[in-house]
Amino acid sequence: MLSKNDDFEVIVPKVRYRQLILDNNQLFTLGSDTYKYNARQLVLSNEVLAVINRDKSFIDKNYQRKLKIRH
């Protein structure tokens, strides 16, 4: 956070809402004058998606079992 004594330079006078920004190797968009949102995406190959979909029944069964244990 900036304090009142910190110096800074305005290099872009206006930034649009949800505009993609790269700063210090971080991708984000602005949600407001206070909040920034992470803009990184998880990209999976078709092979990985096939494994996830193939094993989905196993995941679903374990998830259902955990739900029963909690209640």
C-alpha positions as CSV (number, residue, x, y, z in Angstrom):
1,M,0.0,0.0,0.0
2,L,1.1,3.5,-0.7
3,S,1.6,5.9,2.2
4,K,1.2,9.7,1.9
5,N,5.0,10.0,1.7
6,D,5.5,7.5,-1.2
7,D,6.3,9.0,-4.6
8,F,4.7,7.5,-7.7
9,E,4.3,8.4,-11.4
10,V,1.0,8.2,-13.3
11,I,1.8,6.6,-16.6
12,V,-1.7,5.9,-17.8
13,P,-4.3,8.5,-16.9
14,K,-7.3,6.2,-17.2
15,V,-7.7,2.4,-17.0
16,R,-11.0,0.8,-17.9
17,Y,-12.9,-1.6,-15.7
18,R,-11.9,-5.2,-16.3
19,Q,-9.0,-4.1,-18.5
20,L,-6.2,-6.7,-18.5
21,I,-3.0,-5.4,-16.8
22,L,0.5,-6.9,-16.6
23,D,2.4,-5.5,-13.6
24,N,5.6,-7.2,-12.1
25,N,4.8,-10.4,-14.1
26,Q,1.3,-10.5,-12.6
27,L,-1.8,-10.5,-14.8
28,F,-4.9,-9.0,-13.3
29,T,-8.0,-6.9,-14.1
30,L,-9.4,-4.1,-12.0
31,G,-12.6,-4.7,-10.2
32,S,-12.8,-1.3,-8.7
33,D,-10.5,1.5,-7.4
34,T,-9.7,-0.9,-4.5
35,Y,-9.9,-4.5,-5.8
36,K,-7.9,-6.3,-8.4
37,Y,-8.9,-9.7,-9.8
38,N,-6.4,-12.5,-10.7
39,A,-6.4,-13.0,-14.5
40,R,-4.5,-16.2,-14.7
41,Q,-6.2,-19.2,-16.3
42,L,-5.8,-22.9,-15.9
43,V,-5.4,-24.5,-19.3
44,L,-5.7,-28.3,-19.5
45,S,-4.8,-30.5,-22.4
46,N,-7.4,-32.8,-24.0
47,E,-5.5,-35.8,-22.5
48,V,-5.8,-34.4,-19.0
49,L,-9.5,-33.6,-19.5
50,A,-10.1,-37.2,-20.6
51,V,-8.5,-38.5,-17.4
52,I,-10.6,-36.2,-15.3
53,N,-13.8,-37.2,-17.1
54,R,-12.9,-40.9,-17.0
55,D,-12.2,-40.8,-13.2
56,K,-15.1,-38.5,-12.4
57,S,-17.3,-41.3,-11.0
58,F,-14.5,-42.2,-8.6
59,I,-14.3,-38.5,-7.5
60,D,-18.1,-38.3,-7.2
61,K,-18.3,-41.4,-5.0
62,N,-15.6,-40.1,-2.7
63,Y,-17.2,-36.7,-2.5
64,Q,-20.6,-38.2,-1.6
65,R,-19.0,-40.4,1.0
66,K,-17.3,-37.4,2.6
67,L,-20.7,-35.5,2.6
68,K,-22.3,-38.4,4.5
69,I,-19.5,-38.4,7.1
70,R,-19.9,-34.7,7.8
71,H,-23.7,-35.0,8.5
